[in-house]
Amino acid sequence: MRSDEEIVARIAQIVRDGLDWLGTEQLELISRLPYGRAKPFLREEASAENWRPRPRDRESVLNEMLEYMPFAWDKAKNCRGISASRSMSHYAVWVWLLGDDLGDFHGYEFYGKDNLVKICRQYGWDPSQWDDGIRVNDETELAP
């Protein structure tokens, strides 16, 4: 799994590259750091007593990814652009934390459906339980 130093460097890269316009990736990464490393990114009133870093071991991250998958597919199937984009940001971080390279999730078509299929196949999950097989880039394409 990624070290604290790698996570801090990744946060700097994300900020520098300007791809995380909603801040989802930064927040996801910060939440994995121990308080001392997260403190520069937190509000002044944040305290060590209240800080609970999220787990970043492989099993925990994979469980989180799988639990989130129905939500991500729902947003993609219903052409929910911002929510689907946030889903891809979460998965970009999770895949990176695992040390895997599945490509860039920032420029995606079909609300990320093909990326979700790629993620499912990488980790041994059957995408057919969520995938409706429809590929559109605009919800108006779904209208009868």
PATI-760096 format. One record per residue (C-alpha): residue in three letters; y, x, z. Coordinates in Angstrom, 3 decimals. Layout:
BEGIN
<bamar><rest>ALA</rest><yy>Y</yy><xx>X</xx><zz>Z</zz></bamar>
...
This chain:
BEGIN
<bamar><rest>MET</rest><yy>0.000</yy><xx>0.000</xx><zz>0.000</zz></bamar>
<bamar><rest>ARG</rest><yy>3.598</yy><xx>1.008</xx><zz>-0.474</zz></bamar>
<bamar><rest>SER</rest><yy>5.369</yy><xx>3.076</xx><zz>2.164</zz></bamar>
<bamar><rest>ASP</rest><yy>8.650</yy><xx>2.176</xx><zz>3.860</zz></bamar>
<bamar><rest>GLU</rest><yy>10.359</yy><xx>4.839</xx><zz>1.741</zz></bamar>
<bamar><rest>GLU</rest><yy>8.975</yy><xx>3.382</xx><zz>-1.484</zz></bamar>
<bamar><rest>ILE</rest><yy>10.124</yy><xx>-0.100</xx><zz>-0.481</zz></bamar>
<bamar><rest>VAL</rest><yy>13.657</yy><xx>1.081</xx><zz>0.334</zz></bamar>
<bamar><rest>ALA</rest><yy>13.781</yy><xx>2.966</xx><zz>-2.994</zz></bamar>
<bamar><rest>ARG</rest><yy>12.562</yy><xx>-0.152</xx><zz>-4.819</zz></bamar>
<bamar><rest>ILE</rest><yy>15.294</yy><xx>-2.244</xx><zz>-3.189</zz></bamar>
<bamar><rest>ALA</rest><yy>17.886</yy><xx>0.285</xx><zz>-4.405</zz></bamar>
<bamar><rest>GLN</rest><yy>16.426</yy><xx>0.172</xx><zz>-7.916</zz></bamar>
<bamar><rest>ILE</rest><yy>16.457</yy><xx>-3.624</xx><zz>-7.990</zz></bamar>
<bamar><rest>VAL</rest><yy>20.103</yy><xx>-3.679</xx><zz>-6.898</zz></bamar>
<bamar><rest>ARG</rest><yy>21.018</yy><xx>-0.955</xx><zz>-9.406</zz></bamar>
<bamar><rest>ASP</rest><yy>19.253</yy><xx>-2.678</xx><zz>-12.319</zz></bamar>
<bamar><rest>GLY</rest><yy>20.779</yy><xx>-6.087</xx><zz>-11.494</zz></bamar>
<bamar><rest>LEU</rest><yy>17.631</yy><xx>-8.045</xx><zz>-12.357</zz></bamar>
<bamar><rest>ASP</rest><yy>17.305</yy><xx>-9.883</xx><zz>-9.054</zz></bamar>
<bamar><rest>TRP</rest><yy>20.157</yy><xx>-12.331</xx><zz>-9.477</zz></bamar>
<bamar><rest>LEU</rest><yy>18.852</yy><xx>-14.688</xx><zz>-6.789</zz></bamar>
<bamar><rest>GLY</rest><yy>18.027</yy><xx>-11.908</xx><zz>-4.314</zz></bamar>
<bamar><rest>THR</rest><yy>14.415</yy><xx>-13.055</xx><zz>-4.061</zz></bamar>
<bamar><rest>GLU</rest><yy>12.863</yy><xx>-9.644</xx><zz>-4.653</zz></bamar>
<bamar><rest>GLN</rest><yy>15.182</yy><xx>-7.896</xx><zz>-2.229</zz></bamar>
<bamar><rest>LEU</rest><yy>14.471</yy><xx>-10.405</xx><zz>0.522</zz></bamar>
<bamar><rest>GLU</rest><yy>10.742</yy><xx>-10.258</xx><zz>-0.126</zz></bamar>
<bamar><rest>LEU</rest><yy>10.784</yy><xx>-6.465</xx><zz>0.183</zz></bamar>
<bamar><rest>ILE</rest><yy>13.089</yy><xx>-6.342</xx><zz>3.206</zz></bamar>
<bamar><rest>SER</rest><yy>10.794</yy><xx>-8.781</xx><zz>5.007</zz></bamar>
<bamar><rest>ARG</rest><yy>7.979</yy><xx>-6.197</xx><zz>4.783</zz></bamar>
<bamar><rest>LEU</rest><yy>9.906</yy><xx>-3.416</xx><zz>6.536</zz></bamar>
<bamar><rest>PRO</rest><yy>9.877</yy><xx>-2.604</xx><zz>10.244</zz></bamar>
<bamar><rest>TYR</rest><yy>13.143</yy><xx>-3.454</xx><zz>11.973</zz></bamar>
<bamar><rest>GLY</rest><yy>14.525</yy><xx>0.097</xx><zz>11.943</zz></bamar>
<bamar><rest>ARG</rest><yy>14.191</yy><xx>0.350</xx><zz>8.169</zz></bamar>
<bamar><rest>ALA</rest><yy>15.275</yy><xx>-3.250</xx><zz>7.514</zz></bamar>
<bamar><rest>LYS</rest><yy>18.354</yy><xx>-3.114</xx><zz>9.780</zz></bamar>
<bamar><rest>PRO</rest><yy>20.803</yy><xx>-1.819</xx><zz>7.110</zz></bamar>
<bamar><rest>PHE</rest><yy>19.987</yy><xx>-4.890</xx><zz>4.996</zz></bamar>
<bamar><rest>LEU</rest><yy>20.198</yy><xx>-7.463</xx><zz>7.793</zz></bamar>
<bamar><rest>ARG</rest><yy>23.031</yy><xx>-9.439</xx><zz>9.273</zz></bamar>
<bamar><rest>GLU</rest><yy>24.777</yy><xx>-7.841</xx><zz>12.218</zz></bamar>
<bamar><rest>GLU</rest><yy>23.368</yy><xx>-10.396</xx><zz>14.660</zz></bamar>
<bamar><rest>ALA</rest><yy>19.745</yy><xx>-9.630</xx><zz>13.722</zz></bamar>
<bamar><rest>SER</rest><yy>17.806</yy><xx>-8.052</xx><zz>16.563</zz></bamar>
<bamar><rest>ALA</rest><yy>14.625</yy><xx>-6.060</xx><zz>16.948</zz></bamar>
<bamar><rest>GLU</rest><yy>13.303</yy><xx>-8.649</xx><zz>19.408</zz></bamar>
<bamar><rest>ASN</rest><yy>13.422</yy><xx>-11.377</xx><zz>16.763</zz></bamar>
<bamar><rest>TRP</rest><yy>12.290</yy><xx>-9.294</xx><zz>13.771</zz></bamar>
<bamar><rest>ARG</rest><yy>8.727</yy><xx>-9.915</xx><zz>12.626</zz></bamar>
<bamar><rest>PRO</rest><yy>7.881</yy><xx>-7.978</xx><zz>9.456</zz></bamar>
<bamar><rest>ARG</rest><yy>5.539</yy><xx>-9.749</xx><zz>7.108</zz></bamar>
<bamar><rest>PRO</rest><yy>2.192</yy><xx>-8.078</xx><zz>6.507</zz></bamar>
<bamar><rest>ARG</rest><yy>1.781</yy><xx>-5.859</xx><zz>3.490</zz></bamar>
<bamar><rest>ASP</rest><yy>-1.881</yy><xx>-4.992</xx><zz>3.583</zz></bamar>
<bamar><rest>ARG</rest><yy>-3.793</yy><xx>-5.857</xx><zz>0.417</zz></bamar>
<bamar><rest>GLU</rest><yy>-5.724</yy><xx>-8.789</xx><zz>1.855</zz></bamar>
<bamar><rest>SER</rest><yy>-2.613</yy><xx>-10.442</xx><zz>3.323</zz></bamar>
<bamar><rest>VAL</rest><yy>-0.607</yy><xx>-10.030</xx><zz>0.122</zz></bamar>
<bamar><rest>LEU</rest><yy>-3.455</yy><xx>-11.382</xx><zz>-2.014</zz></bamar>
<bamar><rest>ASN</rest><yy>-3.806</yy><xx>-14.388</xx><zz>0.305</zz></bamar>
<bamar><rest>GLU</rest><yy>-0.080</yy><xx>-15.024</xx><zz>0.062</zz></bamar>
<bamar><rest>MET</rest><yy>-0.228</yy><xx>-14.792</xx><zz>-3.726</zz></bamar>
<bamar><rest>LEU</rest><yy>-3.128</yy><xx>-17.226</xx><zz>-3.958</zz></bamar>
<bamar><rest>GLU</rest><yy>-1.535</yy><xx>-19.711</xx><zz>-1.540</zz></bamar>
<bamar><rest>TYR</rest><yy>1.672</yy><xx>-19.643</xx><zz>-3.619</zz></bamar>
<bamar><rest>MET</rest><yy>-0.098</yy><xx>-20.078</xx><zz>-6.967</zz></bamar>
<bamar><rest>PRO</rest><yy>-0.209</yy><xx>-23.938</xx><zz>-7.016</zz></bamar>
<bamar><rest>PHE</rest><yy>3.526</yy><xx>-24.045</xx><zz>-6.271</zz></bamar>
<bamar><rest>ALA</rest><yy>4.293</yy><xx>-21.509</xx><zz>-9.022</zz></bamar>
<bamar><rest>TRP</rest><yy>2.219</yy><xx>-23.447</xx><zz>-11.540</zz></bamar>
<bamar><rest>ASP</rest><yy>3.887</yy><xx>-26.723</xx><zz>-10.545</zz></bamar>
<bamar><rest>LYS</rest><yy>7.335</yy><xx>-25.246</xx><zz>-11.198</zz></bamar>
<bamar><rest>ALA</rest><yy>6.221</yy><xx>-23.762</xx><zz>-14.527</zz></bamar>
<bamar><rest>LYS</rest><yy>4.546</yy><xx>-27.001</xx><zz>-15.694</zz></bamar>
<bamar><rest>ASN</rest><yy>7.589</yy><xx>-29.058</xx><zz>-14.768</zz></bamar>
<bamar><rest>CYS</rest><yy>10.007</yy><xx>-26.687</xx><zz>-16.542</zz></bamar>
<bamar><rest>ARG</rest><yy>11.862</yy><xx>-25.871</xx><zz>-13.330</zz></bamar>
<bamar><rest>GLY</rest><yy>13.758</yy><xx>-22.820</xx><zz>-14.591</zz></bamar>
<bamar><rest>ILE</rest><yy>15.264</yy><xx>-21.405</xx><zz>-11.408</zz></bamar>
<bamar><rest>SER</rest><yy>12.190</yy><xx>-22.137</xx><zz>-9.305</zz></bamar>
<bamar><rest>ALA</rest><yy>9.890</yy><xx>-20.683</xx><zz>-11.969</zz></bamar>
<bamar><rest>SER</rest><yy>12.112</yy><xx>-17.589</xx><zz>-12.119</zz></bamar>
<bamar><rest>ARG</rest><yy>11.909</yy><xx>-17.207</xx><zz>-8.330</zz></bamar>
<bamar><rest>SER</rest><yy>8.123</yy><xx>-17.501</xx><zz>-8.552</zz></bamar>
<bamar><rest>MET</rest><yy>8.042</yy><xx>-14.627</xx><zz>-11.031</zz></bamar>
<bamar><rest>SER</rest><yy>10.260</yy><xx>-12.594</xx><zz>-8.691</zz></bamar>
<bamar><rest>HIS</rest><yy>7.848</yy><xx>-13.164</xx><zz>-5.806</zz></bamar>
<bamar><rest>TYR</rest><yy>4.907</yy><xx>-12.136</xx><zz>-7.958</zz></bamar>
<bamar><rest>ALA</rest><yy>6.756</yy><xx>-9.081</xx><zz>-9.286</zz></bamar>
<bamar><rest>VAL</rest><yy>7.131</yy><xx>-7.859</xx><zz>-5.695</zz></bamar>
<bamar><rest>TRP</rest><yy>3.618</yy><xx>-8.769</xx><zz>-4.608</zz></bamar>
<bamar><rest>VAL</rest><yy>2.010</yy><xx>-7.051</xx><zz>-7.600</zz></bamar>
<bamar><rest>TRP</rest><yy>4.208</yy><xx>-3.994</xx><zz>-7.025</zz></bamar>
<bamar><rest>LEU</rest><yy>3.298</yy><xx>-3.917</xx><zz>-3.317</zz></bamar>
<bamar><rest>LEU</rest><yy>-0.356</yy><xx>-3.872</xx><zz>-4.324</zz></bamar>
<bamar><rest>GLY</rest><yy>0.328</yy><xx>-0.887</xx><zz>-6.577</zz></bamar>
<bamar><rest>ASP</rest><yy>-0.716</yy><xx>-2.716</xx><zz>-9.720</zz></bamar>
<bamar><rest>ASP</rest><yy>1.132</yy><xx>-2.732</xx><zz>-13.031</zz></bamar>
<bamar><rest>LEU</rest><yy>0.989</yy><xx>-6.005</xx><zz>-14.925</zz></bamar>
<bamar><rest>GLY</rest><yy>4.207</yy><xx>-5.554</xx><zz>-16.878</zz></bamar>
<bamar><rest>ASP</rest><yy>7.669</yy><xx>-6.980</xx><zz>-16.507</zz></bamar>
<bamar><rest>PHE</rest><yy>7.939</yy><xx>-10.507</xx><zz>-15.145</zz></bamar>
<bamar><rest>HIS</rest><yy>11.719</yy><xx>-10.795</xx><zz>-15.640</zz></bamar>
<bamar><rest>GLY</rest><yy>11.762</yy><xx>-11.683</xx><zz>-19.322</zz></bamar>
<bamar><rest>TYR</rest><yy>9.242</yy><xx>-14.457</xx><zz>-19.590</zz></bamar>
<bamar><rest>GLU</rest><yy>8.500</yy><xx>-17.354</xx><zz>-21.869</zz></bamar>
<bamar><rest>PHE</rest><yy>7.061</yy><xx>-20.732</xx><zz>-21.052</zz></bamar>
<bamar><rest>TYR</rest><yy>8.420</yy><xx>-20.657</xx><zz>-17.503</zz></bamar>
<bamar><rest>GLY</rest><yy>6.091</yy><xx>-17.784</xx><zz>-16.673</zz></bamar>
<bamar><rest>LYS</rest><yy>2.815</yy><xx>-19.538</xx><zz>-17.479</zz></bamar>
<bamar><rest>ASP</rest><yy>1.383</yy><xx>-16.614</xx><zz>-19.437</zz></bamar>
<bamar><rest>ASN</rest><yy>2.329</yy><xx>-14.259</xx><zz>-16.595</zz></bamar>
<bamar><rest>LEU</rest><yy>0.608</yy><xx>-16.562</xx><zz>-14.122</zz></bamar>
<bamar><rest>VAL</rest><yy>-2.527</yy><xx>-16.489</xx><zz>-16.265</zz></bamar>
<bamar><rest>LYS</rest><yy>-2.357</yy><xx>-12.681</xx><zz>-16.339</zz></bamar>
<bamar><rest>ILE</rest><yy>-1.970</yy><xx>-12.559</xx><zz>-12.550</zz></bamar>
<bamar><rest>CYS</rest><yy>-4.863</yy><xx>-14.969</xx><zz>-12.007</zz></bamar>
<bamar><rest>ARG</rest><yy>-7.160</yy><xx>-12.976</xx><zz>-14.252</zz></bamar>
<bamar><rest>GLN</rest><yy>-6.165</yy><xx>-9.675</xx><zz>-12.620</zz></bamar>
<bamar><rest>TYR</rest><yy>-7.131</yy><xx>-10.924</xx><zz>-9.169</zz></bamar>
<bamar><rest>GLY</rest><yy>-10.158</yy><xx>-13.016</xx><zz>-10.098</zz></bamar>
<bamar><rest>TRP</rest><yy>-8.694</yy><xx>-16.508</xx><zz>-9.833</zz></bamar>
<bamar><rest>ASP</rest><yy>-9.450</yy><xx>-19.165</xx><zz>-12.435</zz></bamar>
<bamar><rest>PRO</rest><yy>-6.120</yy><xx>-20.220</xx><zz>-13.992</zz></bamar>
<bamar><rest>SER</rest><yy>-7.667</yy><xx>-23.314</xx><zz>-15.582</zz></bamar>
<bamar><rest>GLN</rest><yy>-7.458</yy><xx>-25.127</xx><zz>-12.245</zz></bamar>
<bamar><rest>TRP</rest><yy>-3.655</yy><xx>-25.130</xx><zz>-12.641</zz></bamar>
<bamar><rest>ASP</rest><yy>-2.898</yy><xx>-24.440</xx><zz>-16.314</zz></bamar>
<bamar><rest>ASP</rest><yy>-2.278</yy><xx>-27.552</xx><zz>-18.427</zz></bamar>
<bamar><rest>GLY</rest><yy>-2.371</yy><xx>-25.498</xx><zz>-21.643</zz></bamar>
<bamar><rest>ILE</rest><yy>1.094</yy><xx>-26.675</xx><zz>-22.707</zz></bamar>
<bamar><rest>ARG</rest><yy>3.573</yy><xx>-23.952</xx><zz>-23.680</zz></bamar>
<bamar><rest>VAL</rest><yy>7.240</yy><xx>-24.915</xx><zz>-24.057</zz></bamar>
<bamar><rest>ASN</rest><yy>10.502</yy><xx>-23.136</xx><zz>-23.370</zz></bamar>
<bamar><rest>ASP</rest><yy>12.577</yy><xx>-26.260</xx><zz>-22.887</zz></bamar>
<bamar><rest>GLU</rest><yy>11.645</yy><xx>-29.474</xx><zz>-21.099</zz></bamar>
<bamar><rest>THR</rest><yy>13.018</yy><xx>-31.500</xx><zz>-24.035</zz></bamar>
<bamar><rest>GLU</rest><yy>10.017</yy><xx>-30.249</xx><zz>-26.027</zz></bamar>
<bamar><rest>LEU</rest><yy>7.866</yy><xx>-32.363</xx><zz>-23.690</zz></bamar>
<bamar><rest>ALA</rest><yy>9.683</yy><xx>-35.609</xx><zz>-24.484</zz></bamar>
<bamar><rest>PRO</rest><yy>7.649</yy><xx>-38.148</xx><zz>-26.502</zz></bamar>
